[in-house]
Amino acid sequence: MARYAKDNRPHLKPVEKIQLSGENTLLRAVVAALFLLIGAGALAYAFSRLFSTEPGWRTIEAGSSDGPSCAQEFTLLYELGAGEQNTTSENRALVQLYTRACRTAYQMFNAYEGADGMVNLWEIGQHPNETLQVDAALYHRLELIQFYGDRTIYLGPVFARYDGVFRCQDDSQLADFDPRLSQEVAEEYAAVAAYAMDPAQIDIELLEDFKVCLRVSEEYLAYIQENGIDHLLDFGWMANAFTVDYVGNELIQAGFTHGVLSSSDGFVCCMDDRELPYTLVLYDEIDARPVQVGAMEYQGRMCMVNLRGFPAAAGDGQRYYRLKSGEIRTRYLNPEDGVCKSSVSSMVCCSPVLGCADLAMRAAPVFIAEELDLNAVQELDDNGYGVEVLLLQDGQITATDPGLTVTNLREGYMVVDIHRWSS
């Protein structure tokens, strides 16, 4: 056998070395630079698309803040690009302002904990008979409460305990919190309500230069100490009404007016003064479930409150409890006795002039009652603020304005003028 195997490779010509001319080298460099520019341009375009914002309607999400915020309670629907500002810049500025406003509102109106560098509602309640300096925004809302003579804010001790209703997993646990099921609890709530309704026992005094003093009598202080109460003030079910007004006003003042802000519990601020059509979905309860029964059309700047005696939205489990009997407990407590009440299934109040807090305090005595007072409903617009009311009950939508437009009516429902109300 041969030492080496026969070379069967085909015969190839020797490789020739070709020297490229300088012209070809220059051409290659130019082509390479051209492709580099095209690639860089494509990359820049991709990044611009990634970080730019297209015009149109968007749900604006609050960004991260330095602490807890109330943003999760709200939805901001906004039309970006409707003004002259660059859409991407507009979105960035809007998110920053919305984030900051939600954080500030959470701190300012918080009834359960203090806030660094700010005297909030909790801080006022912790320092009875002391003069404190507060932010102008909180001061003006306390002024509004005094104007309406609403005493809900002084039901703090009742709200703190009654909220246990919504943490119950079974009807058997309700007796510790529900005045309708426990005589002892009813008497406790009634005692606190008696103090809350009496300005001589507890009242916020508004002083000059945005200073306030929570005046509390010696008698009530003794009662507070004896019963271990440390929670005197609470906006209760109206908290988000004040927040919507504050956040909405911050956006309007900064020029962000092409949208609508709404809370999960029925408070709405439409900031848009253009003649664009908006709708408010109307719900009623049918067979123990929320059902859309119509939609109220409106346009222009408008504030609305929708008070419901039944759960209808995600998260309502924190505000409503349905017993096995079908009865429902709500956070709409009557300040006279601390018991929840609803005179109708649902009540909507709206105004192009008044804020949500105004409307809430006007509507409260009508809605939080055993029976509906039609005369009181018609008097809600006694000062000509354009207040309109819708009442939903038993297949009927009753309106104070016969010209109010309600569309998409559910079969069996009808819209009637308040003068034709039938209970």
C-alpha positions in Angstrom: 0.0 0.0 0.0 1.3 3.4 -0.9 2.4 5.6 1.9 0.4 8.5 0.7 -3.1 8.5 -0.8 -3.4 9.7 -4.4 -4.3 13.4 -4.7 -7.7 13.4 -6.4 -8.4 17.2 -6.1 -9.1 18.9 -9.3 -6.4 21.0 -10.8 -6.8 24.6 -9.9 -5.1 27.6 -11.3 -3.0 29.6 -8.8 -4.8 32.4 -7.0 -4.1 35.7 -8.6 -3.8 38.8 -6.4 -5.6 41.8 -7.7 -4.7 45.2 -6.5 -7.8 47.5 -6.2 -7.4 51.0 -7.4 -7.8 54.0 -5.2 -11.0 54.9 -7.0 -12.6 51.6 -5.9 -11.6 52.1 -2.3 -13.1 55.5 -2.2 -16.3 54.1 -3.7 -16.5 51.4 -1.1 -16.1 54.0 1.7 -18.8 56.2 0.2 -21.2 53.2 0.0 -20.4 52.1 3.5 -21.0 55.6 4.8 -24.3 55.8 3.0 -25.6 52.5 4.5 -24.4 53.7 7.9 -26.4 56.9 7.5 -29.5 54.9 6.4 -29.1 52.6 9.4 -28.7 55.5 11.8 -31.7 57.2 10.4 -33.8 54.1 10.6 -32.7 53.6 14.2 -33.5 57.2 15.1 -36.9 56.9 13.5 -37.6 53.7 15.5 -36.6 55.4 18.7 -38.7 58.5 17.9 -41.7 56.2 17.3 -41.0 54.4 20.5 -40.9 57.5 22.7 -43.3 59.8 20.8 -47.1 60.1 21.5 -49.6 59.9 18.7 -52.5 62.4 18.9 -56.0 61.2 19.9 -58.0 60.1 22.9 -56.0 58.4 25.6 -56.4 57.2 29.1 -53.7 59.1 31.0 -52.0 57.1 33.7 -50.3 58.8 36.6 -46.6 58.2 36.8 -44.7 57.0 39.9 -44.7 59.4 42.8 -42.7 59.7 46.0 -45.4 58.0 48.1 -49.0 56.8 48.1 -51.4 58.5 45.7 -55.2 58.5 45.0 -54.6 58.1 41.3 -55.9 54.5 41.3 -59.4 55.9 42.2 -59.6 58.0 39.1 -59.7 57.8 35.3 -58.4 60.7 33.2 -59.6 60.5 29.5 -57.9 63.1 27.4 -57.6 64.1 23.8 -53.9 64.7 23.1 -52.9 66.9 20.2 -56.1 68.9 20.1 -54.2 72.1 21.0 -51.1 73.8 19.5 -48.6 72.0 21.8 -46.4 69.2 20.6 -48.3 65.9 21.4 -45.3 64.2 23.1 -44.5 67.3 25.2 -48.1 67.7 26.1 -48.4 64.1 27.2 -45.3 64.4 29.3 -46.4 67.6 31.0 -49.9 66.3 31.6 -48.7 63.1 33.2 -46.3 65.0 35.5 -49.0 67.5 36.6 -51.7 64.7 37.0 -49.2 62.6 39.1 -48.3 65.6 41.3 -52.0 66.7 41.8 -53.1 63.2 42.8 -50.3 62.9 45.3 -51.0 66.3 46.8 -54.7 65.6 47.1 -54.0 62.2 48.8 -51.9 63.9 51.4 -54.0 67.0 51.9 -57.4 65.3 52.4 -56.1 62.2 54.2 -58.1 61.5 57.3 -56.1 58.6 58.6 -52.4 59.6 58.5 -50.3 62.7 58.5 -48.2 64.1 55.7 -44.6 65.4 55.9 -44.4 69.2 55.6 -48.2 69.6 55.4 -51.1 70.1 57.9 -53.8 67.8 56.5 -57.2 66.7 57.7 -55.7 64.1 60.0 -53.4 66.6 61.6 -56.2 69.0 62.3 -58.2 66.3 64.1 -55.2 65.3 66.2 -54.8 68.9 67.6 -58.2 70.0 68.9 -58.3 73.6 70.2 -55.0 74.5 68.5 -54.4 77.0 65.7 -52.8 75.5 62.6 -51.7 76.8 59.3 -53.2 74.9 56.3 -52.8 75.0 52.5 -55.2 77.4 50.8 -56.8 74.5 48.9 -57.8 72.7 52.1 -58.9 76.0 53.7 -61.2 76.8 50.8 -62.8 73.4 51.0 -63.4 73.8 54.7 -65.0 77.1 53.8 -67.3 75.3 51.4 -68.4 72.9 54.1 -69.2 75.8 56.4 -71.2 77.5 53.6 -73.5 74.5 53.2 -73.6 73.7 57.0 -72.8 70.1 56.2 -71.8 68.1 59.3 -70.6 64.9 57.6 -67.0 65.8 58.3 -67.5 65.5 62.0 -68.7 61.9 61.8 -65.1 60.7 61.8 -65.5 58.3 64.7 -68.5 56.6 63.0 -66.8 56.3 59.6 -63.7 54.8 61.2 -65.7 52.0 62.8 -68.5 51.6 60.2 -66.0 50.9 57.4 -65.5 47.5 59.1 -68.8 46.6 57.4 -67.0 46.4 54.1 -64.3 44.2 55.4 -66.8 41.5 56.6 -66.7 38.2 54.9 -70.1 37.0 56.3 -73.3 38.5 57.7 -72.4 37.0 61.1 -69.6 39.6 61.4 -71.7 42.6 60.7 -73.1 43.1 64.2 -69.9 44.7 65.4 -70.3 47.6 62.9 -73.9 47.7 61.6 -76.3 49.9 63.6 -79.2 48.2 61.9 -78.2 44.9 63.4 -76.9 45.9 66.8 -78.7 48.2 69.3 -75.4 48.8 71.1 -73.8 50.0 67.9 -76.8 52.1 67.0 -76.6 53.9 70.4 -72.9 54.4 70.0 -73.3 56.0 66.5 -76.2 58.1 67.7 -74.2 59.5 70.6 -71.3 60.5 68.3 -73.8 61.9 65.8 -75.4 64.1 68.5 -72.0 65.6 69.1 -71.2 65.9 65.4 -74.5 67.8 64.7 -73.8 70.4 67.5 -71.4 73.2 66.5 -71.0 74.0 70.2 -69.4 70.6 70.7 -67.2 70.4 67.7 -66.6 72.9 64.9 -63.8 74.1 62.6 -63.1 77.8 63.1 -61.6 79.5 60.0 -59.2 82.2 60.9 -57.2 84.7 58.8 -54.2 83.8 56.7 -55.4 80.3 56.1 -55.3 79.3 59.7 -57.9 77.0 61.3 -58.8 75.7 64.8 -60.8 72.7 65.6 -62.9 73.7 68.5 -63.9 70.8 70.7 -65.8 71.1 74.0 -64.6 69.8 77.3 -67.6 67.4 77.3 -66.8 65.9 74.0 -63.1 65.7 74.8 -64.0 63.7 77.9 -66.2 61.4 75.8 -63.4 61.0 73.2 -60.8 60.0 75.9 -63.2 57.7 77.7 -64.0 55.8 74.5 -60.5 55.7 73.0 -61.5 57.8 69.9 -58.6 59.3 67.9 -60.3 59.9 64.6 -62.4 63.1 64.7 -62.6 64.3 61.1 -63.4 62.5 57.9 -64.8 63.5 54.5 -66.4 60.1 54.3 -68.2 59.2 51.1 -67.5 62.8 49.8 -63.7 62.5 49.8 -63.4 61.9 46.1 -65.7 64.8 45.3 -63.2 67.1 46.9 -60.4 65.3 45.2 -62.0 65.5 41.7 -62.5 69.2 42.2 -58.9 69.8 43.3 -57.3 67.7 40.6 -59.6 69.0 37.9 -59.0 72.6 38.8 -55.2 72.0 38.8 -55.5 70.7 35.2 -57.7 73.5 34.0 -55.5 76.2 35.5 -52.5 74.7 33.6 -54.5 74.8 30.4 -55.3 71.0 30.1 -59.0 71.2 29.2 -59.5 68.6 26.5 -60.7 65.8 28.7 -62.8 64.4 31.5 -61.8 63.2 35.0 -64.0 60.7 36.8 -63.7 58.7 40.1 -64.7 55.1 40.6 -67.5 56.1 42.9 -69.4 58.5 40.7 -67.8 61.9 40.7 -67.1 63.5 37.3 -65.4 66.7 36.2 -65.6 67.4 32.4 -63.0 70.1 31.8 -63.8 70.4 28.1 -65.4 73.7 27.1 -65.7 72.7 23.4 -69.0 71.6 21.9 -68.1 68.0 21.9 -70.7 65.3 22.8 -70.1 63.4 26.1 -72.3 60.7 27.7 -72.8 59.6 31.3 -73.9 56.0 31.5 -76.9 55.5 33.8 -77.2 52.3 35.9 -80.1 50.8 37.8 -80.2 47.6 39.8 -82.3 44.8 38.3 -82.5 41.4 40.0 -79.6 42.3 42.3 -77.2 43.3 39.6 -76.2 46.6 38.0 -77.7 47.1 34.5 -77.1 50.0 32.0 -80.5 51.5 31.5 -79.6 54.6 29.5 -77.0 57.3 28.8 -77.3 61.0 29.6 -75.8 63.2 26.8 -74.2 66.6 27.6 -71.5 68.9 26.3 -69.3 71.7 27.6 -67.7 72.1 31.0 -69.7 70.1 33.6 -69.5 68.5 37.0 -71.6 65.5 38.0 -72.3 63.3 41.0 -73.9 59.9 40.7 -75.1 58.6 44.1 -76.1 55.0 44.0 -77.7 52.7 46.6 -76.1 49.7 45.0 -72.7 48.5 43.7 -72.1 49.1 40.0 -68.3 49.5 39.4 -65.1 47.7 40.0 -63.9 48.3 43.5 -67.4 48.9 44.9 -66.8 46.0 47.3 -65.0 48.6 49.5 -68.1 50.8 49.6 -71.1 48.4 49.6 -72.1 45.2 51.4 -75.0 43.0 50.3 -76.6 40.8 53.0 -78.0 37.4 52.2 -81.4 39.0 52.6 -80.6 41.3 49.6 -80.3 44.4 51.8 -77.4 46.7 51.0 -75.2 48.7 53.2 -73.6 51.8 51.8 -71.2 54.6 53.0 -74.0 57.2 52.7 -74.4 57.8 56.4 -76.9 60.3 57.7 -75.1 62.7 60.0 -78.1 62.8 62.3 -77.9 59.2 63.4 -74.9 57.6 61.6 -77.2 55.1 59.7 -76.9 54.6 55.9 -79.9 55.5 53.9 -80.9 55.9 50.2 -84.2 57.5 49.2 -83.9 56.3 45.5 -82.0 53.6 43.6 -79.8 56.2 41.9 -79.5 60.0 41.8 -77.5 62.1 39.3 -76.9 65.8 39.8 -75.0 67.9 37.3 -74.1 71.6 36.9 -71.9 73.7 34.5 -71.0 76.0 37.4 -70.8 74.1 40.7 -68.1 71.6 41.6 -68.6 68.0 42.7 -68.3 68.9 46.4 -71.0 71.5 46.0 -73.3 69.1 44.3 -72.6 66.3 46.8 -73.5 68.5 49.8 -76.6 69.8 48.0 -77.8 66.3 47.1 -76.9 64.6 50.4 -80.0 65.6 52.4 -82.2 64.5 49.5 -80.5 61.2 48.8 -79.5 60.1 52.3 -83.1 59.9 53.6 -85.7 57.3 54.3 -88.1 58.8 51.7 -87.7 61.1 48.7 -88.8 64.7 49.0 -89.7 65.9 45.5 -89.9 69.5 46.7 -86.4 69.3 48.0 -85.2 67.9 44.6 -86.7 70.9 42.7 -85.1 73.3 45.2 -81.6 72.0 44.5 -81.1 74.8 41.9 -82.5 77.6 44.1 -79.6 79.9 43.2 -79.7 79.4 39.4 -76.5 77.4 39.0 -78.0 75.2 36.3 -78.3 72.2 38.6 -80.2 69.3 36.8 -81.2 66.1 38.5 -82.0 62.6 37.3 -83.7 60.1 39.6 -83.7 56.3 38.8 -86.3 54.1 40.4 -88.4 51.1 39.3 -88.0 51.4 35.5 -88.4 55.2 35.5 -85.9 58.0 34.9 -87.2 61.2 36.2 -85.6 64.5 35.1 -85.9 68.0 36.4 -85.2 69.3 32.9 -87.7 68.0 30.3 -85.2 68.7 27.6 -82.5 66.6 29.0 -81.3 64.0 26.4 -81.3 60.4 27.5 -80.4 57.8 24.9 -80.0 54.0 24.7 -83.0 53.5 26.9 -83.4 49.9 28.2 -86.6 48.3 27.2 -89.3 49.1 29.8 -87.7 52.3 30.9 -89.0 55.8 30.2 -88.0 59.3 30.9 -90.6 61.5 32.6 -90.7 65.1 33.9 -90.4 65.4 37.7 -94.0 66.8 37.8 -95.2 63.4 36.6 -93.2 61.4 39.1 -94.9 58.2 40.2 -93.5 56.3 43.1 
